[in-house]
Amino acid sequence: MRKQRDTGVFRITEARRGLKDDVRGRQRRYVISMLIRTASVLATVALWNVQRPVAIVTLVLGALLPYVAVVIANAGRENAPSLPSTYLSGPPRPMLDSTERAPEAQAGQPNEPSRNRG
């Protein structure tokens, strides 16, 4: 009986999340980012005459966050480098050693000439 290599068993935890779960997660990330942006814009309005440098920082944050939110929300299913391969290779074929030759290969080759010793 020939021993087979362990080809690996894929657990269900290594499978991708469902499409509904993926879309729900992306929507949640986008809404959270937009809530932070709204708070940033409101903080800009409230701090404009009180602390102008902090207000400028919140204004920049409020201006850049929509772009970042869209990029984060769209980053989804295409990033899957750790997924298992669906291709399973067969068992490896045994190779002949250099000392072992097929009988028909040995029959066709002449014997090695004897060396002159002496």
Stockholm file with secondary structure:
# STOCKHOLM 1.0

chainA/1-118         MRKQRDTGVFRITEARRGLKDDVRGRQRRYVISMLIRTASVLATVALWNVQRPVAIVTLVLGALLPYVAVVIANAGRENAPSLPSTYLSGPPRPMLDSTERAPEAQAGQPNEPSRNRG
#=GR chainA/1-118 SS CCCCCCCCCCCGGGSCCCHHHHHHHHHHHHHHHHHHHHHHHHHHHHHTTTCHHHHHHHHHHHHHHHHHHHHHHHCCTTCCTTCCCSCCCCCCCCCCCSSCCCHHHHHHSCCCCCCCCC
#=GC SS_cons         CCCCCCCCCCCGGGSCCCHHHHHHHHHHHHHHHHHHHHHHHHHHHHHTTTCHHHHHHHHHHHHHHHHHHHHHHHCCTTCCTTCCCSCCCCCCCCCCCSSCCCHHHHHHSCCCCCCCCC
//
